[in-house]
């Protein structure tokens, strides 16, 4: 798989990946999952209860497993850590596979929720061959930067978009030390980056969803940006936009300006 705007390798894992990855969080339909496969998309994120993703991929995992990069994992529990091994075994059964490409500990809000024993257990999974790489998703940007510096995980999954650009200072400068992979999500900030904010001038330009994805992927530190469409057309539109390549300097400035407005006028707890 050549390195270009739509294709790269996921950091030190060296997995060849399409830079637009698919999540079925908003139930886009099994047809969308299969269409993504037909279009050459090979990075899929599943969180265990997204049955459409499971049904859409099971035939692939049985017959041509090496053609996809499957990312999944276990969610952090505020009242205690999940049984990571039990979750891993469940994911292996769900997808009818012998291994997971990227196993994540997800939803970490602060360092105390991810003690070293959690990371050590995931490394054991990798040593056993049940996972090919391990990662962590967190909203704590400074903690993510520390993990990259420590070489604690193979891949980080973080929020990054035109309204939330703190990763540019807190995370991205630390990735190169150990070639840590980077997967991002919420490119559209829950659709707010392509909707007119209250009080925004009627004549003011509003970005398209595709511009939001292109903004994220125009940053070379991002290896994969997840899209979570609600239907097939949304997926097709997002993929077509990404195929246009990086934003121009003018489009980039428009996205940053609009992102600042969204960040100021549309507060979100995340």
C-alpha positions in Angstrom: 0.0 0.0 0.0 1.7 3.3 -1.1 2.1 6.3 1.2 -0.2 9.1 0.0 -2.9 11.2 1.5 -5.3 8.3 1.8 -2.7 5.6 2.7 0.1 5.3 5.2 1.5 3.0 7.9 0.3 3.1 11.5 3.5 4.3 13.2 5.8 1.6 14.4 3.2 -1.1 14.0 3.9 -0.7 10.3 0.4 -1.8 9.5 -0.6 -0.4 6.1 -3.8 1.5 6.7 -6.3 3.7 4.9 -6.2 7.1 6.7 -10.0 7.2 6.8 -11.1 4.5 9.2 -14.7 3.4 9.8 -16.6 3.2 13.1 -20.2 1.9 13.2 -21.0 3.9 16.4 -24.1 5.5 14.7 -25.4 2.3 13.0 -24.7 3.2 9.3 -25.9 -0.3 8.2 -24.1 -3.5 7.3 -24.2 -2.3 3.7 -22.0 0.6 4.6 -19.4 -1.6 6.3 -19.3 -3.8 3.2 -19.2 -0.9 0.9 -16.2 0.5 2.8 -14.5 -2.9 2.2 -15.3 -2.7 -1.5 -13.8 0.8 -1.6 -10.5 -0.4 -0.2 -11.0 1.0 3.4 -9.1 -1.4 5.7 -9.1 0.2 9.2 -12.2 -0.7 11.3 -12.9 0.3 14.8 -15.4 -1.7 16.8 -16.4 -1.4 20.4 -18.1 -4.7 21.0 -21.9 -3.9 20.9 -21.9 -2.5 17.3 -23.5 -5.5 15.8 -23.5 -4.1 12.3 -19.7 -3.9 12.3 -19.5 -7.4 13.6 -21.8 -8.8 11.0 -20.2 -6.8 8.2 -16.7 -8.1 9.0 -17.1 -11.7 10.1 -17.0 -13.1 6.6 -13.8 -11.1 6.0 -12.1 -12.2 9.2 -12.9 -15.8 8.3 -11.6 -15.7 4.7 -9.1 -12.9 4.2 -8.2 -11.8 7.7 -4.9 -10.1 6.6 -6.8 -7.6 4.4 -8.1 -5.6 7.3 -6.8 -3.8 10.4 -9.2 -4.5 13.3 -9.1 -2.1 16.3 -11.2 -2.8 19.4 -10.7 -3.0 23.1 -12.1 -2.7 26.6 -13.7 0.4 28.1 -12.4 1.9 31.3 -15.0 1.6 34.2 -15.1 4.5 36.5 -15.8 2.2 39.5 -13.1 -0.3 38.6 -11.0 -1.7 35.7 -12.7 -4.2 33.4 -11.5 -7.8 33.0 -9.2 -7.1 30.0 -8.6 -10.8 29.2 -12.3 -11.7 29.3 -13.0 -8.7 27.0 -10.2 -9.7 24.6 -11.5 -13.3 24.5 -15.0 -12.0 23.8 -13.8 -9.8 20.9 -11.9 -12.8 19.4 -15.1 -14.8 19.4 -17.3 -12.0 18.1 -15.1 -11.5 15.1 -14.2 -15.1 14.6 -10.5 -14.3 14.6 -7.3 -15.6 16.3 -5.9 -12.1 16.9 -6.8 -8.4 17.2 -4.6 -6.0 15.3 -5.0 -3.1 17.8 -6.3 -3.7 21.3 -7.2 -0.5 23.2 -7.9 0.4 26.8 -10.5 3.1 26.1 -12.2 6.0 27.9 -9.3 7.0 30.2 -10.0 10.4 31.6 -7.0 10.8 33.9 -3.8 8.9 34.7 -5.0 7.3 37.8 -7.5 5.3 35.7 -4.7 3.6 33.9 -2.2 2.1 36.3 0.9 0.3 35.0 -0.6 -3.1 35.6 -3.2 -2.4 32.9 -0.6 -1.6 30.4 1.5 -4.6 31.5 -1.4 -6.9 31.0 -2.0 -5.7 27.4 1.7 -6.1 26.6 1.3 -9.8 27.8 -1.6 -10.1 25.2 0.9 -8.9 22.6 3.6 -11.3 23.7 1.0 -14.2 23.5 0.2 -13.3 19.9 -3.5 -12.6 20.7 -3.0 -8.9 19.8 -0.5 -7.4 17.4 -0.3 -4.0 19.0 -1.7 -2.2 22.1 -3.0 1.3 22.6 -5.0 3.6 24.8 -7.7 6.2 24.2 -7.8 9.3 26.4 -9.1 12.8 26.6 -6.1 13.8 28.9 -3.8 15.2 26.3 -0.8 15.7 28.6 -1.1 12.1 29.8 -1.2 10.9 26.2 2.0 12.9 25.5 3.7 11.3 28.5 2.7 7.8 27.3 4.3 8.5 23.9 7.4 9.8 25.6 7.6 6.7 27.8 7.1 4.3 24.9 4.2 2.8 26.9 1.8 2.0 24.0 2.1 1.4 20.3 -0.9 3.6 19.4 -2.8 6.5 20.9 -6.4 7.3 20.1 -7.3 10.9 20.8 -9.7 13.6 20.0 -8.5 16.1 17.4 -10.5 18.6 15.2 -10.5 22.2 14.1 -12.2 23.2 17.4 -9.9 21.1 19.6 -6.3 21.6 18.5 -4.5 21.2 21.8 -3.0 17.9 20.6 -0.7 20.0 18.3 1.2 21.1 21.4 0.6 18.4 24.0 0.8 15.2 21.9 2.1 15.5 18.4 5.6 16.7 19.3 6.1 13.5 21.4 5.1 10.9 18.8 8.4 10.8 16.8 10.6 9.6 19.7 9.2 6.1 19.4 7.1 6.4 16.2 3.9 6.1 18.2 0.8 5.6 16.0 -2.0 8.1 16.2 -5.7 7.5 15.6 -8.1 10.4 15.9 -11.9 10.8 16.3 -14.7 13.4 16.5 -13.4 15.2 13.3 -16.7 17.1 13.0 -17.1 17.7 16.7 -20.4 15.9 16.7 -21.5 17.7 13.5 -20.9 21.2 15.1 -18.1 21.9 12.6 -20.4 21.9 9.7 -23.4 23.6 11.3 -23.9 27.4 11.6 -23.4 28.5 15.2 -25.9 30.8 16.8 -25.1 34.4 16.1 -22.8 33.5 13.2 -23.3 35.8 10.2 -25.7 34.5 7.6 -23.2 35.2 4.9 -20.3 33.6 6.7 -18.9 30.4 5.1 -19.7 27.1 6.9 -17.3 24.2 6.2 -18.5 20.9 4.8 -18.1 17.6 6.7 -15.5 16.6 4.2 -13.4 19.7 5.0 -13.5 18.7 8.7 -12.0 15.3 7.8 -9.5 16.8 5.4 -8.4 19.3 8.2 -7.5 16.4 10.5 -5.8 14.4 7.8 -3.8 17.4 6.6 -1.8 17.0 9.8 0.9 14.4 9.0 1.0 13.3 12.7 -2.5 11.7 12.3 -2.3 8.3 10.7 -6.0 7.4 10.8 -9.1 9.6 11.3 -12.3 7.7 12.2 -15.5 8.5 10.5 -18.8 7.4 12.1 -21.5 8.0 9.5 -25.2 7.4 10.0 -25.8 6.0 6.5 -24.1 4.9 3.3 -24.3 8.3 1.6 -22.5 10.0 4.5 -19.7 7.5 4.2 -19.5 7.9 0.5 -19.4 11.7 0.8 -16.7 11.6 3.4 -14.5 9.2 1.5 -14.9 11.2 -1.7 -13.9 14.4 0.1 -10.8 12.8 1.6 -9.8 11.6 -1.8 -9.5 15.3 -2.8 -6.3 15.5 -0.7 -5.1 18.0 1.9 -6.8 21.4 2.4 -5.4 24.5 0.7 -3.8 27.2 2.8 -7.0 29.2 2.4 -9.3 26.3 3.4 -7.0 25.6 6.4 -7.4 29.1 7.7 -11.1 29.0 7.2 -11.3 25.7 9.3 -9.2 27.1 12.1 -11.2 30.3 12.2 -14.5 28.5 12.2 -13.1 26.0 14.8 -12.3 28.8 17.1 -15.8 30.1 16.9 -17.3 26.7 17.5 -15.0 26.2 20.5 -16.1 29.5 22.0 -19.9 29.3 21.3 -20.6 25.6 21.6 -19.2 24.2 24.8 -19.1 20.5 25.3 -18.1 18.5 28.4 -15.6 16.7 26.2 
